[in-house]
Amino acid sequence: MTTEVDVDAGLASAAQRDRIVRRLKSPAASSRGAVVYYRGKPVPADQQLPATMPATLQPAAVLVPLIDHMQGLTLLLTERAGHLRRHAGQVSFPGGRIEAGDADAAGAALREAEEEIGLARSHVDVLGVLPDHLIFSGYRVTPVVGLVRPDFSLQIDSSEVSSVFELPLVYAIDRRNYVAQRRYHDGVPYDLLDLHYENRLIWGATAGIVLTLAQLLLGAEAQQT
């Protein structure tokens, strides 16, 4: 199902951070903006997307916040409010549509993080972007990777977010923690990878973005099979 990857649970925050920065800024990374991901996998240029995918996709962005703890990086994730019309109760990264007033995807991601969870952009150092992800709800999402100083404070907008939590990066990038799961969209089956952490389920586009980050950090051995 998956390829096992040895992850050093004691990997220091500085080593994790340096590897992320180096790979985001490498010459090979400059072409990643032309790549899109669907179901956590890169989409070949000649591959037709499913008929269930909307013909027009709205540009959007999410912030992938890496908290710079001394003992190791963690990912900051949200649980969406249960009353929302779309994706209620799901685990996600803070984000939303790219609006006319946003300078770019990073500006949109930072704005949304401030609005949803009160994470001040002054606490975030934008490191770069991951390839765009296509999702069934009609968005082309740009994941913006940001390093967050650990002395931040949050003010959660309860109309959008029910809670936040931290996921250790070494856990998130270890493919042995993922479980294959078949789901259906408009009657069409799709094989996905789910990530379970404590009592939470991370799946769909969010799991796909985490997997993309794992591929960035770990290289070819982290590619899905």
C-alpha positions in Angstrom: 0.0 0.0 0.0 2.6 2.5 1.1 6.4 2.8 1.3 7.7 2.9 4.8 9.9 5.9 5.6 12.3 6.0 8.5 11.8 9.3 10.3 14.1 10.4 13.1 11.7 11.2 15.9 14.5 13.3 17.5 15.0 15.5 14.4 15.7 19.0 15.8 13.6 21.9 14.8 16.6 23.7 13.2 17.3 20.7 11.0 13.6 20.4 10.0 13.4 24.1 9.3 16.6 24.2 7.3 15.6 21.3 5.1 12.2 22.8 4.4 13.7 26.2 3.5 16.4 24.6 1.3 14.0 22.5 -0.6 11.4 25.2 -1.1 14.1 27.5 -2.5 15.9 25.0 -4.6 16.1 25.5 -8.4 14.0 22.3 -8.9 11.3 23.8 -6.7 10.8 26.8 -9.1 8.8 24.6 -11.5 6.4 23.3 -8.8 4.1 26.2 -9.4 3.1 24.6 -12.7 2.2 21.3 -10.9 -1.3 20.6 -9.4 -2.2 17.9 -7.0 -5.4 15.9 -6.9 -6.1 13.3 -4.1 -2.6 14.0 -2.8 -0.9 13.0 -6.1 0.6 15.1 -8.9 -1.6 15.4 -12.0 0.2 14.6 -15.3 -0.4 17.2 -18.0 -2.2 14.7 -20.2 -4.4 13.3 -17.5 -8.1 14.4 -17.7 -9.7 15.3 -14.4 -12.9 13.5 -13.3 -16.2 14.8 -14.7 -17.2 15.4 -11.1 -14.6 18.2 -10.8 -16.1 21.6 -11.4 -15.2 23.1 -14.8 -14.2 26.4 -13.2 -12.0 26.5 -10.0 -11.9 29.4 -7.6 -8.4 30.4 -6.6 -7.8 29.9 -2.9 -5.0 29.7 -0.4 -4.3 28.0 2.9 -1.6 28.7 5.5 0.5 25.6 6.4 1.7 26.9 9.8 4.9 25.3 11.1 5.4 26.2 14.8 9.1 26.6 15.5 9.3 24.7 18.9 12.8 24.0 20.1 12.0 20.3 20.5 10.7 20.0 16.9 8.3 21.6 14.5 4.5 21.1 14.7 1.7 21.8 12.2 -1.1 24.0 13.5 -4.5 22.7 12.3 -8.1 23.7 12.8 -11.3 21.9 13.3 -14.1 23.6 11.3 -17.3 24.6 13.1 -20.0 22.0 13.0 -22.7 24.3 11.6 -20.8 25.3 8.4 -22.5 24.4 5.1 -19.3 22.9 3.6 -16.7 20.7 5.3 -18.4 21.0 8.8 -16.3 19.5 11.6 -13.4 18.6 9.3 -9.7 19.2 10.1 -8.2 21.8 7.8 -5.6 24.5 7.5 -6.7 28.1 7.9 -7.5 29.6 4.5 -10.1 30.6 2.0 -10.6 32.4 -1.3 -8.0 34.7 -2.8 -9.8 38.1 -2.9 -9.2 41.2 -5.0 -7.5 43.0 -2.1 -5.0 40.2 -1.5 -1.5 40.8 -3.1 -1.0 37.1 -3.7 -1.7 33.6 -2.3 0.5 34.3 0.7 -1.4 37.5 1.5 -4.7 35.6 1.3 -3.4 32.8 3.5 -2.1 35.3 6.1 -5.4 37.3 6.1 -7.5 34.2 6.5 -5.4 32.9 9.4 -5.8 36.3 11.1 -9.6 36.2 10.6 -10.2 32.6 11.5 -7.8 32.0 14.4 -6.3 35.4 15.2 -2.8 34.4 14.2 -1.0 37.7 13.6 1.0 37.8 10.4 3.8 39.5 12.3 4.4 36.0 13.9 4.7 34.2 10.5 7.7 34.0 8.2 6.5 32.8 4.8 9.0 30.2 3.5 7.4 29.4 0.2 4.5 27.6 -1.5 3.7 24.0 -2.3 2.0 22.9 -5.6 -1.6 23.8 -6.0 -4.2 21.3 -4.9 -7.5 20.8 -6.7 -10.5 19.9 -4.6 -14.1 18.8 -5.4 -15.7 21.8 -3.7 -14.5 23.9 -6.6 -11.2 25.4 -5.5 -7.6 25.5 -6.7 -5.8 25.8 -3.4 -2.2 27.1 -3.0 -0.6 25.9 0.3 1.6 28.6 1.7 4.2 27.3 4.2 4.9 29.7 7.1 7.2 29.4 10.1 5.4 30.6 13.3 7.3 31.8 16.3 6.0 29.8 19.3 5.2 32.9 21.4 2.0 33.6 19.4 -1.5 33.9 20.8 -4.8 33.0 19.1 -8.3 34.4 19.1 -10.6 31.8 17.4 -13.6 32.9 15.4 -16.2 30.4 16.6 -18.4 31.0 13.6 -15.7 29.3 11.5 -13.5 27.3 13.8 -14.4 25.1 16.8 -10.8 24.3 18.0 -7.2 24.2 17.0 -4.5 21.6 17.7 -0.8 20.9 17.0 0.4 17.9 15.0 4.1 16.9 15.4 5.8 17.2 12.0 7.7 14.0 12.5 4.4 12.2 12.9 2.8 13.9 10.0 5.5 13.0 7.5 5.8 9.3 8.5 3.9 7.4 5.9 3.4 4.5 8.3 0.8 6.6 10.1 -1.5 6.8 7.1 -4.3 4.3 6.3 -5.8 3.7 2.8 -9.4 4.6 2.6 -11.9 4.4 -0.3 -14.5 7.2 -0.5 -17.1 8.1 -3.0 -18.0 11.4 -4.7 -21.1 11.5 -6.9 -21.0 7.7 -6.9 -17.4 7.5 -8.1 -14.9 5.7 -5.9 -11.6 7.3 -4.9 -8.7 5.8 -2.9 -7.3 8.2 -0.4 -4.9 8.1 2.5 -6.2 9.1 5.9 -4.0 10.3 8.8 -5.3 9.5 12.4 -3.8 11.5 15.2 -5.1 10.9 18.7 -8.9 11.2 18.3 -8.8 13.3 15.1 -9.1 12.3 11.5 -7.1 14.2 8.9 -8.2 13.4 5.3 -9.1 14.8 1.9 -7.3 17.9 0.7 -5.7 18.5 4.1 -4.1 15.1 4.2 -3.0 15.6 0.6 -1.2 18.8 1.5 0.5 17.2 4.4 1.6 14.4 2.1 3.0 16.9 -0.4 5.0 18.5 2.5 6.3 15.0 3.3 7.4 14.5 -0.3 9.2 17.8 -0.1 11.1 16.8 3.0 11.8 13.2 2.4 12.2 13.1 -1.4 11.4 10.3 -3.8 11.0 7.6 -1.1 7.8 9.4 0.1 6.0 9.3 -3.2 2.6 7.5 -3.1 2.4 4.1 -4.7 
